[in-house]
Amino acid sequence: MKKILLTLFIILALPLSAKILISPIDAMKQSFGNSAKIVKKNIILNRKQAKSIQQTSKVKLRTKIFRTFKASTNGKILGYGVLINKKVRSKNAVILYIISKNILKSIEIIAFNEPHEYIPSKKWISQFQDIKTDKQLRVGRQIPTITGATMSARSITDGSRLAFAIYNELLKK
């Protein structure tokens, strides 16, 4: 059943795919070092998990399938990456939220299919460093908006809450 769901997800996601800016594996290696072993895993949420994650993150789930990455060295877990695919305006953006020891280390824009002027600046993205995963970030409160790219800011910020909920509920245990 899981293979059928995964195949269906991939088929449905292909037309929504965006131009890749960096691979998730490369982004994880940049964050945790080239010697880190990166393992990717697809998580399929059951109904109870989906409901809990949606309530915790206050973000409507459009899928129950998420890709995660685990970085380790010599059997010691260094951190995780949670890949979130969200619609910005009419097209998708794929963001990797890199988390280590209950702290969001950074985010990396993996793919962005909207016009490039809507991609947030490095300075704006740097606000997503060293944030505890128990925070409920909101645009206009903890995170300032971006003039002319409010939807990008909202999408990335909502994605952070979703990534935190997935991490806190499924990965950090």
C-alpha positions in Angstrom: 0.0 0.0 0.0 2.9 2.4 0.9 4.5 1.8 -2.5 1.3 2.5 -4.3 0.8 5.8 -2.3 4.4 6.8 -3.0 4.1 6.0 -6.7 0.9 8.0 -6.9 2.5 10.9 -5.0 5.5 11.0 -7.4 3.2 10.9 -10.5 1.0 13.7 -9.1 4.0 15.8 -8.0 5.9 15.7 -11.4 3.9 18.5 -13.1 4.3 20.6 -9.9 8.0 20.2 -9.8 10.2 23.3 -9.8 13.7 24.0 -11.1 16.2 22.5 -8.7 18.6 25.1 -7.2 20.5 22.6 -5.0 20.0 19.0 -4.1 18.7 18.2 -0.6 21.7 15.8 -0.1 24.2 18.6 -1.0 22.4 21.0 1.4 22.6 18.5 4.2 26.3 17.9 3.5 26.9 21.7 3.5 25.3 21.9 6.9 26.7 18.7 8.6 29.9 18.2 6.7 31.0 16.1 3.7 31.8 13.1 5.9 28.3 12.9 7.2 26.2 10.0 6.0 22.9 11.3 4.7 19.9 8.9 4.5 16.6 9.9 3.0 13.3 8.4 4.1 9.7 9.0 3.1 7.2 9.3 5.9 3.6 8.5 5.3 1.4 10.0 8.0 -1.5 8.0 9.4 -4.7 9.8 10.1 -3.9 10.4 13.8 -0.4 11.8 13.0 -1.8 14.0 10.2 -4.4 15.5 12.5 -1.9 16.1 15.3 0.7 17.7 13.0 -2.0 19.9 11.4 -3.2 21.0 14.8 0.2 21.7 16.2 1.5 23.5 13.1 -1.8 25.3 12.3 -1.1 24.6 8.6 -3.5 22.7 6.4 -1.9 19.5 5.1 -2.1 19.0 1.4 -0.3 15.6 1.6 0.4 13.0 4.1 3.8 12.1 2.5 6.9 13.9 3.5 10.6 13.3 2.7 13.1 13.5 5.5 16.9 13.2 5.7 19.0 12.0 8.6 22.6 13.1 8.9 24.9 10.9 11.0 28.6 10.2 11.6 29.9 7.0 13.2 26.3 6.1 14.2 25.7 9.4 16.0 22.8 11.4 14.7 23.9 14.9 13.8 20.5 16.2 12.7 17.6 16.0 10.3 16.2 17.7 7.2 12.5 18.0 6.5 11.6 18.7 2.9 8.4 20.8 2.6 6.7 21.3 -0.8 4.3 24.3 -0.7 2.5 26.3 -3.2 3.6 30.0 -3.1 1.2 31.8 -5.5 0.4 29.5 -8.3 3.5 27.4 -8.4 5.5 25.3 -5.9 8.6 26.0 -3.8 10.5 23.2 -2.1 12.3 24.2 1.1 14.6 22.0 3.3 14.4 22.8 7.0 17.7 21.6 8.6 17.2 20.8 12.3 19.8 19.6 14.9 19.2 19.1 18.6 15.8 20.8 18.7 17.2 23.9 16.9 16.5 25.0 13.3 20.0 25.4 12.0 19.0 26.8 8.6 16.7 26.6 5.7 17.7 26.0 2.1 15.5 26.7 -0.9 15.8 23.5 -3.0 13.5 24.5 -5.8 11.5 27.6 -6.7 9.1 27.7 -9.6 7.8 31.3 -9.1 9.7 34.2 -10.7 13.1 34.6 -9.2 12.4 38.1 -7.9 10.1 36.4 -5.3 12.9 34.3 -3.8 13.7 35.8 -0.4 17.2 37.3 0.1 19.9 35.5 2.1 19.6 38.2 4.8 15.9 37.4 5.2 16.5 33.6 5.2 19.1 34.1 7.9 16.3 34.8 10.4 15.6 31.1 10.3 18.9 30.2 12.1 19.1 29.0 15.6 15.4 28.9 16.3 14.0 26.4 18.8 11.6 23.9 17.3 8.9 24.7 19.9 8.4 28.2 18.4 5.3 29.0 16.4 6.7 31.5 13.8 4.3 33.9 12.1 4.9 36.4 9.3 4.3 39.9 10.7 5.1 38.9 14.2 8.4 37.0 14.7 9.3 37.1 11.0 8.9 40.4 9.0 7.2 40.4 5.6 9.0 40.9 2.4 7.8 43.8 0.2 6.6 42.3 -3.0 7.0 38.7 -1.8 4.6 38.3 1.1 3.3 35.0 -0.2 6.9 33.6 -0.3 7.5 34.8 3.3 4.2 33.3 4.4 4.8 30.0 2.6 8.3 29.6 4.1 7.2 30.6 7.6 4.2 28.2 7.5 6.5 25.5 6.3 8.8 26.0 9.3 5.9 25.3 11.6 5.0 22.2 9.7 8.7 21.0 9.7 8.9 21.7 13.5 5.7 19.6 14.1 7.0 16.7 12.0 10.4 16.8 13.7 8.9 17.1 17.2 6.3 14.4 16.7 8.2 11.9 14.5 11.9 12.4 14.3 13.4 13.6 17.6 12.3 10.5 19.4 
